[in-house]
Amino acid sequence: VAQPLRLLRAAEIGDCEVGDGLFFDAAAYINTYRHDNFSQTSYDQLFKARMDTMNRAQEILTAMNKGEVWGNPSLPIWTPPPSSYHGEPWNFYLQHFNGAFDPWFGSFAVQNKNGTWDVALMELTFETVINASSAGRSLILHAFPGPATAPFSNRGKGENVFRVATWDGPVKVPTDPAACRQAAADLLVESLAPFLIVANEHVFFSYGWFWNVEDGYIPCPENIECGMPLTWFEEFRKPLGPPKGP
């Protein structure tokens, strides 16, 4: 908890250089079933200390260079707020952050084991994103090709590899790297369509098999294994705007 503040305080007095933002991972509130050595009271105190850290970091970065603090995950979709919180659910985390990163848009905890979407959780996702972005918060929604879940594995050989998720349901992720690239292209619209439901000037779309650049974010040169086809997705060449109808 203290490390980000130590860095920012050092930057305040000129002892080090710092960027214009801070990305805080593992921001979600979770119950003590994930921390059997913590009482609920102790965990709540720890969570408050983390959020107080984010508030202070915002103050420091804003004063320095109008920088921002972002959280992951900081949308209470599959990690709901505690019962003691009585505000707007979408703002439980975002009151402490300038923006949010959703790492599992349309996959993992918001899908069923057969690979279909959990309708109630997808509706909650849409409502949360719309409410947060309408309030001026910036959001990045990261989607995966197909009904993604853990674990992750490599495609390629040696160090020339990229990572892919596992798929829930009867269809499995291809083992051939070229087939994975084609699957990413074929399945893009399944993630792009729900993004367009919530799209506005504050919501951004990210798509790839994992989080490294080679995992599907840019076309790679020949003989370099990556998760994206060798040419840019045609859908990304179009000026995507808000949906024109249901």
N, C-alpha and C positions, 0 to 999 in steps of 0.2 A: 504494500500500500504506500509506503513512504518513498520508494525509489523514484516514481515519476515526479514527486514534489521536490526531491533533492536536485534532480536534473534541472527542473524549471527554476528553482531558487538560484542555482549556480548561473543559469542564463540571465536571470534578472540583474545580477551584479557583474556580469561580463566575464565570468570564469570559464564559460564554454559557449559553443554555438549550438543553437537548437533550431529545428525546423518550424514551420508555421502550423503544426498540428500534432495532436497526440491521439493514437488509436489504442483503445483499451480493450483487450481481449478478455473473454470469460467474464463478461459483465452481468450475466443473468443472475437473478435470484433463484436459488434452489433450496429445497427443504433438507432437513438433516439426514434423510435417508441416504444422501450422497456423502455425508460426513458423520459417521457414527460416533466419532470421538468429540463431536460438538453437541452441546445442548442447543435447542432452538433459540434460547435467549442469547447465547454466545454468538451463534451464527448471525442473528439479527444485528448485534452490535458490530460484528465484523463487516457485514454488508453496508451498514450506515457509514462506517469509517471509509470504506471504498468509495461510496458516493460522495462523501464530504471531500475526499481527495479529488474527485472529478470536478466538483464545484470550484475548488481552489485552483485547479489547473486551468479551468475556463477563465477565471479572473486574471491569472498571470499571463496566459497567452493572448487574451483580448487586449490587455494593457500593453503588451510587448509589440504585437504586430497584427492584431485582430485575427489571431489564429483560432483554431477550433479543436474541440475534443469530441471524438466519435467513439461509439461503443459497439461491441459485438458479443453476443446478440443483445440488442437493446429494444426489441419489439416483443411485448409479452404475449406471444402467440402460443407456443408450447411450453413456456415457463411463466405461468400466470402470476400476478402480484399476490402477496400474502393477504389474508383476510383483514389485516389491520389497515390496509390501504383503501381509502375511500374516494380517491380522485378518479379522473378519467383513466381507464385501463391503459390506453395507448401511451399515456404520459408518465407511467410509473418509472420507467428508466429515462425517457427522453427529457424529463425535467432536469436531469443532471448532465445531459450531453447536447451538443449542437447537431449531431446527426447519428444515423443508425445504419448498421450493415446487417442484412439478413442473409446468413450464409447458406440457407437451405430452402430457398423460395420454391414452393411446389414439390418438395421431396422430403426425404427422411421422415421426421415426426408428423408431417401433414399428409402422409399417404398410408394406405392400408398395405398389409403384407402381400396382397395379390397384385400390387403395383398400381392400383387405382387411387385417386385422390380421396382423402377424407373430406367429404363435402362440408361438414360443419367447420373444420379447421381451415379449409380454403376460404370459406366465407369470412371467417374471423380474420384471416390474413388480409383479405381485400379491405375489410372495414378498418383494420388497424392502419394499413398503409394510407388509405384515403384520409382518415382523420388526422394522422400525423403530418402528412404532406400538406393538407389543407391549412394546418396551423403554421406552415412555413418551415417545417423540419425537412432536412435533406436526407434521402434514403437511397441506399444502394441495395438492389435485390439481386442476389447471385443464384442463378439456376444451373442445373446439371442436365446433360443429355439423358433422357429416359428417367424411369422411376428409381432414382439413386438412393443408396443407403451405404452404410459401412459393411465390411472393411474395404480399404482401397488396395489396389495392386498396380504393378508396373506393366507397361506394354513397350516392347522393344527389346534390345539386347545390351548387356553391359551397362555403360553409363549413358548410352544413347536411348533414353526412355522418357516416357511421360506416364502420369498416374491416372487411373480411372477408378470410378466408384463401382460398387456392386449394384445390380438391379434387383429390386423386389419383383416377385411374380414369376411366371413360367419362362419368360424369355431372358436369356443370360447375355451379359456384355460380351461382344466378340473378343476372341483372343488375338486376332490379327490386327496390327496397328492400323493398316489401311481401312479395314472394316470399321474400326472405331471412329476414324475420321469421317467415313461416310455416314455412320450412325449419328454423329454430331450434327451433320448437315440435314439429314432426314428428319430428325426429331426437334430441330430448333423451334419450329412453329408451335410445338406443344408447350414450350416455356414462354415464347414471345407473345402468344395470345393472352394468357393471364396477366402478363406485364402490361399489355395495352389497356386492360380493364382499369388499371390504377395509374396509368401514365399521366404525368403533368410535369411542369418545369422543375419540380423538386425531386423527382423519382428517376433513378438511373438503373440501367440493366447491365448485368454481367453474366457471362455464360461460358462454362468450361467444365472439364472433367474433375479438376482439382483447383488449386489456387496459384500455382506457379505459371509463369508466362508460357512455358512449353505445353501446358496442359489444355490448351485450346483457345488461347486469346488472340493469337496472331498467326497468319500463314507462315509456315517455316520453309526454309530453303530445302531443296531436294537433298536426300540422304540425312536429314535431321528429323528424328522422330518427334512428332508433336500431335496433339489431340485435335487440331483443326485441319480441314482440307488445305491443299496447297494454294487455293485461291480464297479470297475473302467471301464470307457468306453473302449471297446476293441480297438477302433480306436486310442486311446492314447497310447496303448502298442506297436504300430508299429512305426518304424523309418521313420517319414514323411520327405520327401525331396521335391525338386522342381518338378513340374509336368513334365511328360514325353511326353505330347502331348496336343493338344487343347481339 
